[in-house]
Amino acid sequence: MLDAEGPSKAKGTRPGKEEKEADEEDQQRLLTSDVPQNLINRLYRFPLIVRRVTQQTGKGKIHRMYTLIVVGDGNGLVGFGEGKDEEAPRAAEKALAEAVRNMDYVERFEDRTIWTDMEAKLGGTRILLRPRPVGFGLQCNPNVHQVLKAAGIKDVSAKVWGSRTPLNVIKALFRMLHAGNAPLAMGDGVGGRGRRMEKGSGLRSKDAMERERGRRIVDLRTW
């Protein structure tokens, strides 16, 4: 009887201990950021993408939950984060912690719209943002609407061409909102990684060089 009760008692206490340690890790992940706890509690939270993902390995498939959350204070501070875990609540906690660390301020005109027309391209997605007068509202893609609402932008029109995959739309939009002016090898001031100078520009292609020079580029290699 003693031998039979021992393992069953250990089995009953082990999951509770693991859950407690996981909750402590999630809380510690949020506490390590430099953002005050009272500000974190007041943030808008929009879980825009929640889906099940599968990783194929040599020993079989690994199923996990993926979550993308956009957070903002509605006054120019906005960020997004991604998280994966076997359970959806844990994935949401990871995404929230990353979103809080990645928050940055967005420059706004009259605290309601953007300064000028903006355009960005990521993969097959191209986004165009235009400033609008007072009372125009947000007339745009649903994912763009949620991000701009979290950032505190009230009057904007947006057009999305090509792929409307939510992940591409959100990342392309953040390329425009978050300026890439952080020095190399330095962070963004709130615990996140530093951004590249002229982020999103990338290397020019051969076709772009031909258009700029107005002449055809000929390959002179002989091997």
C-alpha positions as CSV (number, residue, x, y, z in Angstrom):
1,M,0.0,0.0,0.0
2,L,2.8,2.4,0.8
3,D,4.5,1.8,-2.5
4,A,1.2,2.3,-4.3
5,E,0.4,5.6,-2.5
6,G,3.9,7.1,-3.0
7,P,3.9,7.5,-6.8
8,S,0.2,8.6,-6.9
9,K,0.9,11.3,-4.4
10,A,3.9,12.5,-6.3
11,K,1.9,12.5,-9.5
12,G,-0.7,14.7,-7.9
13,T,1.7,17.3,-6.6
14,R,4.0,17.5,-9.7
15,P,1.7,19.3,-12.2
16,G,0.8,21.9,-9.5
17,K,4.4,22.7,-8.9
18,E,5.2,23.0,-12.6
19,E,2.2,25.4,-13.1
20,K,3.4,27.5,-10.1
21,E,6.9,27.7,-11.6
22,A,5.5,28.6,-15.0
23,D,3.3,31.4,-13.5
24,E,6.4,32.8,-11.6
25,E,8.4,32.8,-14.8
26,D,5.6,34.8,-16.6
27,Q,5.5,37.3,-13.8
28,Q,9.2,37.6,-13.7
29,R,9.3,38.1,-17.5
30,L,7.0,41.1,-17.1
31,L,8.8,42.5,-14.0
32,T,12.2,42.5,-15.8
33,S,10.9,45.2,-18.2
34,D,11.5,48.8,-17.3
35,V,7.8,49.7,-17.8
36,P,6.0,50.4,-14.5
37,Q,3.4,47.8,-13.4
38,N,0.6,50.4,-13.2
39,L,1.2,51.4,-16.9
40,I,1.1,47.7,-17.9
41,N,-2.3,47.3,-16.2
42,R,-3.7,50.3,-18.2
43,L,-2.5,49.1,-21.7
44,Y,-4.9,48.2,-24.5
45,R,-4.4,44.6,-25.4
46,F,-5.5,43.2,-28.8
47,P,-4.8,39.5,-29.5
48,L,-4.9,39.8,-33.3
49,I,-3.6,36.3,-34.2
50,V,-4.3,33.1,-32.2
51,R,-3.7,29.8,-34.1
52,R,-2.3,26.3,-33.8
53,V,1.1,25.7,-35.3
54,T,2.9,22.4,-36.0
55,Q,6.6,21.7,-36.1
56,Q,7.6,18.6,-38.1
57,T,10.6,16.8,-36.5
58,G,12.3,13.5,-37.2
59,K,10.5,11.9,-34.3
60,G,7.0,13.3,-35.1
61,K,5.0,16.5,-35.0
62,I,5.0,19.0,-32.2
63,H,1.8,21.0,-31.8
64,R,1.8,24.4,-30.1
65,M,-0.3,27.5,-29.9
66,Y,0.9,30.8,-31.4
67,T,-0.3,34.2,-30.3
68,L,0.4,37.7,-31.5
69,I,-0.7,40.6,-29.2
70,V,-0.6,44.3,-29.9
71,V,-0.4,46.6,-26.8
72,G,-0.6,50.4,-26.5
73,D,-1.6,53.1,-24.1
74,G,-3.7,55.0,-26.7
75,N,-1.3,58.0,-26.4
76,G,1.5,57.3,-28.8
77,L,3.0,54.2,-27.1
78,V,2.6,50.9,-29.0
79,G,4.3,47.6,-29.6
80,F,3.6,44.0,-30.6
81,G,4.9,40.6,-29.4
82,E,4.7,36.9,-30.4
83,G,4.6,33.9,-28.2
84,K,4.4,30.1,-28.6
85,D,3.6,27.4,-26.0
86,E,1.7,24.2,-25.6
87,E,-1.1,26.0,-23.9
88,A,-2.8,29.2,-25.2
89,P,-2.7,31.1,-21.9
90,R,1.0,30.6,-21.6
91,A,1.5,31.7,-25.2
92,A,-0.5,34.8,-24.5
93,E,1.6,35.7,-21.5
94,K,4.8,35.3,-23.5
95,A,3.5,37.5,-26.3
96,L,2.4,40.1,-23.8
97,A,5.8,40.2,-22.1
98,E,7.5,40.6,-25.5
99,A,5.0,43.3,-26.6
100,V,5.7,45.4,-23.5
101,R,9.4,45.2,-24.0
102,N,9.1,46.2,-27.7
103,M,6.9,49.2,-27.1
104,D,8.0,52.5,-28.7
105,Y,6.6,56.0,-29.2
106,V,4.9,57.0,-32.4
107,E,5.2,60.6,-33.7
108,R,1.7,62.1,-34.2
109,F,0.4,65.3,-35.7
110,E,-1.9,67.1,-33.2
111,D,-2.0,63.9,-31.2
112,R,-4.5,62.4,-33.7
113,T,-3.0,61.6,-37.1
114,I,0.3,61.0,-38.9
115,W,2.4,63.8,-40.4
116,T,2.5,62.8,-44.0
117,D,1.8,60.0,-46.5
118,M,3.7,56.9,-45.6
119,E,4.3,53.7,-47.6
120,A,5.9,50.4,-46.8
121,K,6.4,47.0,-48.4
122,L,7.0,43.6,-46.7
123,G,7.0,40.5,-48.9
124,G,3.8,40.6,-51.0
125,T,2.2,43.2,-48.8
126,R,2.2,46.9,-49.5
127,I,0.6,49.5,-47.2
128,L,-0.2,53.2,-47.8
129,L,-1.2,55.5,-45.0
130,R,-2.6,59.0,-45.5
131,P,-3.4,61.7,-42.8
132,R,-7.0,62.9,-42.7
133,P,-8.8,65.8,-41.1
134,V,-10.5,65.9,-37.7
135,G,-13.4,63.5,-37.4
136,F,-12.5,61.4,-40.3
137,G,-11.9,58.3,-38.2
138,L,-10.0,55.1,-39.1
139,Q,-11.1,53.8,-42.4
140,C,-8.7,50.9,-43.0
141,N,-7.9,47.2,-42.8
142,P,-9.2,45.6,-39.5
143,N,-5.7,44.7,-38.3
144,V,-4.4,48.2,-39.2
145,H,-7.4,49.7,-37.3
146,Q,-6.5,47.8,-34.1
147,V,-2.8,48.8,-34.2
148,L,-3.6,52.5,-34.9
149,K,-6.2,52.5,-32.1
150,A,-3.6,51.1,-29.6
151,A,-1.2,53.8,-30.7
152,G,-3.7,56.6,-30.3
153,I,-4.0,57.6,-33.9
154,K,-7.6,58.6,-34.7
155,D,-7.8,60.1,-38.2
156,V,-6.1,58.0,-40.9
157,S,-7.1,56.2,-44.2
158,A,-5.1,53.2,-45.3
159,K,-4.9,50.9,-48.3
160,V,-3.4,47.4,-48.4
161,W,-2.4,45.9,-51.7
162,G,-1.2,42.4,-52.4
163,S,-1.1,39.9,-49.6
164,R,-3.5,40.7,-46.7
165,T,-2.0,38.1,-44.4
166,P,-2.5,39.5,-40.9
167,L,1.1,38.8,-39.8
168,N,2.6,40.6,-42.9
169,V,0.2,43.5,-42.5
170,I,1.1,44.0,-38.8
171,K,4.8,43.8,-39.3
172,A,4.8,46.1,-42.3
173,L,2.7,48.7,-40.4
174,F,5.2,48.6,-37.5
175,R,8.0,49.3,-39.9
176,M,6.4,52.6,-40.6
177,L,5.3,53.5,-37.1
178,H,8.6,52.5,-35.3
179,A,11.4,54.7,-36.6
180,G,14.7,52.9,-37.2
181,N,16.9,55.5,-35.6
182,A,18.4,53.6,-32.7
183,P,22.3,53.3,-32.8
184,L,23.7,50.0,-33.9
185,A,24.4,47.4,-31.1
186,M,22.3,49.3,-28.6
187,G,18.8,48.7,-27.3
188,D,15.6,50.7,-27.6
189,G,15.6,51.9,-24.0
190,V,13.0,49.6,-22.6
191,G,14.7,46.2,-22.8
192,G,14.3,45.4,-26.5
193,R,16.8,44.9,-29.2
194,G,18.2,47.8,-31.2
195,R,16.9,48.5,-34.6
196,R,18.9,48.9,-37.8
197,M,19.5,52.3,-39.4
198,E,17.1,52.9,-42.3
199,K,15.1,49.8,-41.3
200,G,13.2,48.2,-44.1
201,S,15.2,49.7,-47.0
202,G,17.4,46.7,-47.5
203,L,19.9,46.2,-50.4
204,R,19.1,47.5,-53.8
205,S,18.4,44.9,-56.5
206,K,20.0,44.7,-59.9
207,D,16.9,46.1,-61.5
208,A,16.8,49.1,-59.2
209,M,20.5,49.8,-60.1
210,E,19.7,49.7,-63.8
211,R,16.8,52.1,-63.4
212,E,18.9,54.5,-61.3
213,R,21.8,54.5,-63.8
214,G,19.6,54.5,-66.9
215,R,21.7,51.7,-68.5
216,R,21.9,48.0,-68.6
217,I,24.3,46.1,-66.2
218,V,26.3,43.4,-68.0
219,D,27.9,40.5,-66.2
220,L,31.7,40.6,-67.2
221,R,32.7,37.4,-65.3
222,T,34.4,34.8,-67.4
223,W,34.0,31.8,-65.0
